[in-house]
Amino acid sequence: MSLGVRASYISWANGVPSLSNISGAEVSRPKVIFDIEGVGEAKGEFHRFAAPRTADALLKHLPVRGRAVRYGEEIYFQVPVKAPSENPRSTVEVGAVGYWPMGDAVCVFYGPTKPYSPVNMLGRILEGLELFRSVKEGTIITIRKG
């Protein structure tokens, strides 16, 4: 349910303040696209409130890309962003997106899998979770703004 709440934010461009209207959801749950080479696109969202420093670091560097590695029913890929542990979790739900500080990697849990070590929760996949089942090792995955 959307309440249609919009907030005004002040941003600085060239030393001049400007007021922009952005919905609260766009700020706290920014949309992202996972472009899986040769497979398709999955839509997701980051939950900034779960690990705000980690989410902000990744969002700031988008687009990011890496080569897929399989682990159980999880795909992970190293990204050029380093973030420390932030509210790490040892269990995750199917569809969760996490950041693995130990490997500087984004993880997508498309099936029931316990992370190798705790992950910072980033968000979830909204559409196309099934695409990750057909990802082969070495496939390039790009995350970009949705």
Contacts in CASP RR format, 6 or more apart in sequence:
PFRMAT RR
TARGET T0000
AUTHOR 0000-0000-0000
METHOD contacts of the structure
MODEL  1
MSLGVRASYISWANGVPSLSNISGAEVSRPKVIFDIEGVGEAKGEFHRFA
APRTADALLKHLPVRGRAVRYGEEIYFQVPVKAPSENPRSTVEVGAVGYW
PMGDAVCVFYGPTKPYSPVNMLGRILEGLELFRSVKEGTIITIRKG
2 25 0 8 1.000
4 23 0 8 1.000
5 23 0 8 1.000
5 24 0 8 1.000
6 21 0 8 1.000
6 22 0 8 1.000
6 23 0 8 1.000
6 24 0 8 1.000
7 21 0 8 1.000
7 22 0 8 1.000
7 23 0 8 1.000
7 24 0 8 1.000
7 27 0 8 1.000
8 19 0 8 1.000
8 20 0 8 1.000
8 21 0 8 1.000
9 19 0 8 1.000
9 20 0 8 1.000
9 22 0 8 1.000
9 27 0 8 1.000
10 17 0 8 1.000
10 18 0 8 1.000
10 19 0 8 1.000
10 20 0 8 1.000
11 17 0 8 1.000
11 18 0 8 1.000
11 20 0 8 1.000
12 18 0 8 1.000
27 48 0 8 1.000
28 47 0 8 1.000
28 48 0 8 1.000
28 49 0 8 1.000
29 45 0 8 1.000
29 46 0 8 1.000
29 47 0 8 1.000
29 48 0 8 1.000
30 45 0 8 1.000
30 46 0 8 1.000
30 48 0 8 1.000
30 55 0 8 1.000
30 59 0 8 1.000
30 145 0 8 1.000
30 146 0 8 1.000
31 43 0 8 1.000
31 44 0 8 1.000
31 45 0 8 1.000
31 126 0 8 1.000
31 145 0 8 1.000
31 146 0 8 1.000
32 43 0 8 1.000
32 44 0 8 1.000
32 45 0 8 1.000
32 46 0 8 1.000
32 62 0 8 1.000
32 143 0 8 1.000
32 144 0 8 1.000
32 145 0 8 1.000
32 146 0 8 1.000
33 41 0 8 1.000
33 42 0 8 1.000
33 43 0 8 1.000
33 44 0 8 1.000
33 143 0 8 1.000
33 144 0 8 1.000
33 145 0 8 1.000
33 146 0 8 1.000
34 41 0 8 1.000
34 42 0 8 1.000
34 43 0 8 1.000
34 44 0 8 1.000
34 108 0 8 1.000
34 125 0 8 1.000
34 141 0 8 1.000
34 142 0 8 1.000
34 143 0 8 1.000
35 41 0 8 1.000
35 141 0 8 1.000
35 142 0 8 1.000
35 143 0 8 1.000
35 144 0 8 1.000
36 42 0 8 1.000
36 68 0 8 1.000
36 131 0 8 1.000
36 132 0 8 1.000
36 135 0 8 1.000
36 139 0 8 1.000
36 141 0 8 1.000
37 139 0 8 1.000
37 140 0 8 1.000
37 141 0 8 1.000
37 142 0 8 1.000
38 139 0 8 1.000
39 131 0 8 1.000
39 134 0 8 1.000
39 135 0 8 1.000
39 139 0 8 1.000
40 131 0 8 1.000
41 128 0 8 1.000
41 131 0 8 1.000
42 108 0 8 1.000
42 125 0 8 1.000
42 127 0 8 1.000
42 128 0 8 1.000
42 129 0 8 1.000
42 131 0 8 1.000
42 132 0 8 1.000
43 125 0 8 1.000
43 126 0 8 1.000
43 127 0 8 1.000
43 128 0 8 1.000
43 146 0 8 1.000
44 97 0 8 1.000
44 123 0 8 1.000
44 124 0 8 1.000
44 125 0 8 1.000
44 126 0 8 1.000
44 127 0 8 1.000
45 123 0 8 1.000
45 124 0 8 1.000
45 126 0 8 1.000
46 55 0 8 1.000
46 58 0 8 1.000
46 59 0 8 1.000
46 97 0 8 1.000
46 122 0 8 1.000
46 123 0 8 1.000
47 55 0 8 1.000
47 121 0 8 1.000
47 122 0 8 1.000
47 123 0 8 1.000
47 124 0 8 1.000
48 55 0 8 1.000
48 56 0 8 1.000
50 87 0 8 1.000
50 120 0 8 1.000
50 121 0 8 1.000
50 122 0 8 1.000
50 123 0 8 1.000
51 83 0 8 1.000
51 86 0 8 1.000
51 87 0 8 1.000
51 99 0 8 1.000
51 120 0 8 1.000
51 121 0 8 1.000
51 122 0 8 1.000
52 86 0 8 1.000
53 83 0 8 1.000
53 84 0 8 1.000
53 86 0 8 1.000
54 83 0 8 1.000
54 86 0 8 1.000
54 99 0 8 1.000
54 120 0 8 1.000
54 122 0 8 1.000
55 122 0 8 1.000
57 81 0 8 1.000
57 82 0 8 1.000
57 83 0 8 1.000
58 64 0 8 1.000
58 79 0 8 1.000
58 81 0 8 1.000
58 83 0 8 1.000
58 99 0 8 1.000
58 106 0 8 1.000
58 122 0 8 1.000
58 143 0 8 1.000
59 145 0 8 1.000
61 79 0 8 1.000
61 80 0 8 1.000
61 81 0 8 1.000
62 143 0 8 1.000
62 144 0 8 1.000
62 145 0 8 1.000
63 142 0 8 1.000
63 143 0 8 1.000
63 144 0 8 1.000
63 145 0 8 1.000
64 79 0 8 1.000
64 80 0 8 1.000
64 81 0 8 1.000
64 106 0 8 1.000
64 142 0 8 1.000
64 143 0 8 1.000
65 77 0 8 1.000
65 79 0 8 1.000
65 140 0 8 1.000
65 141 0 8 1.000
65 142 0 8 1.000
65 143 0 8 1.000
66 77 0 8 1.000
66 78 0 8 1.000
66 79 0 8 1.000
66 140 0 8 1.000
66 141 0 8 1.000
66 142 0 8 1.000
67 77 0 8 1.000
67 78 0 8 1.000
67 137 0 8 1.000
67 138 0 8 1.000
67 139 0 8 1.000
67 140 0 8 1.000
67 141 0 8 1.000
68 75 0 8 1.000
68 76 0 8 1.000
68 77 0 8 1.000
68 135 0 8 1.000
68 136 0 8 1.000
68 137 0 8 1.000
68 138 0 8 1.000
68 139 0 8 1.000
68 140 0 8 1.000
68 141 0 8 1.000
69 75 0 8 1.000
69 76 0 8 1.000
69 77 0 8 1.000
69 105 0 8 1.000
69 137 0 8 1.000
69 138 0 8 1.000
70 135 0 8 1.000
70 137 0 8 1.000
71 113 0 8 1.000
71 116 0 8 1.000
72 113 0 8 1.000
73 94 0 8 1.000
73 109 0 8 1.000
73 110 0 8 1.000
73 111 0 8 1.000
73 112 0 8 1.000
73 113 0 8 1.000
73 133 0 8 1.000
74 107 0 8 1.000
74 108 0 8 1.000
74 109 0 8 1.000
74 110 0 8 1.000
74 111 0 8 1.000
74 113 0 8 1.000
74 115 0 8 1.000
75 107 0 8 1.000
75 108 0 8 1.000
75 110 0 8 1.000
75 132 0 8 1.000
75 135 0 8 1.000
75 141 0 8 1.000
76 100 0 8 1.000
76 105 0 8 1.000
76 106 0 8 1.000
76 107 0 8 1.000
76 108 0 8 1.000
77 105 0 8 1.000
77 106 0 8 1.000
77 141 0 8 1.000
78 103 0 8 1.000
78 104 0 8 1.000
78 105 0 8 1.000
79 104 0 8 1.000
79 105 0 8 1.000
79 106 0 8 1.000
79 143 0 8 1.000
80 104 0 8 1.000
81 99 0 8 1.000
81 104 0 8 1.000
82 104 0 8 1.000
83 99 0 8 1.000
83 101 0 8 1.000
83 104 0 8 1.000
83 120 0 8 1.000
84 101 0 8 1.000
85 101 0 8 1.000
85 118 0 8 1.000
85 120 0 8 1.000
86 120 0 8 1.000
87 120 0 8 1.000
87 121 0 8 1.000
88 101 0 8 1.000
88 118 0 8 1.000
88 119 0 8 1.000
88 120 0 8 1.000
89 115 0 8 1.000
89 118 0 8 1.000
89 119 0 8 1.000
89 120 0 8 1.000
89 121 0 8 1.000
90 114 0 8 1.000
90 115 0 8 1.000
90 117 0 8 1.000
90 118 0 8 1.000
91 114 0 8 1.000
91 115 0 8 1.000
92 98 0 8 1.000
92 109 0 8 1.000
92 113 0 8 1.000
92 115 0 8 1.000
92 119 0 8 1.000
92 121 0 8 1.000
93 109 0 8 1.000
93 124 0 8 1.000
94 109 0 8 1.000
94 110 0 8 1.000
94 111 0 8 1.000
94 112 0 8 1.000
94 129 0 8 1.000
95 108 0 8 1.000
95 109 0 8 1.000
95 110 0 8 1.000
95 111 0 8 1.000
95 124 0 8 1.000
95 125 0 8 1.000
95 129 0 8 1.000
96 108 0 8 1.000
96 109 0 8 1.000
96 121 0 8 1.000
96 123 0 8 1.000
96 124 0 8 1.000
97 106 0 8 1.000
97 107 0 8 1.000
97 108 0 8 1.000
97 109 0 8 1.000
97 121 0 8 1.000
97 122 0 8 1.000
97 123 0 8 1.000
97 124 0 8 1.000
97 125 0 8 1.000
98 106 0 8 1.000
98 107 0 8 1.000
98 108 0 8 1.000
98 109 0 8 1.000
98 119 0 8 1.000
98 120 0 8 1.000
98 121 0 8 1.000
98 122 0 8 1.000
98 123 0 8 1.000
99 105 0 8 1.000
99 106 0 8 1.000
99 107 0 8 1.000
99 119 0 8 1.000
99 120 0 8 1.000
99 122 0 8 1.000
100 106 0 8 1.000
100 107 0 8 1.000
100 115 0 8 1.000
100 116 0 8 1.000
100 117 0 8 1.000
100 119 0 8 1.000
100 120 0 8 1.000
101 118 0 8 1.000
101 119 0 8 1.000
101 120 0 8 1.000
102 116 0 8 1.000
102 117 0 8 1.000
106 122 0 8 1.000
106 143 0 8 1.000
107 115 0 8 1.000
107 119 0 8 1.000
108 125 0 8 1.000
108 129 0 8 1.000
108 132 0 8 1.000
109 115 0 8 1.000
110 125 0 8 1.000
110 129 0 8 1.000
110 130 0 8 1.000
110 132 0 8 1.000
110 133 0 8 1.000
125 132 0 8 1.000
135 141 0 8 1.000
END
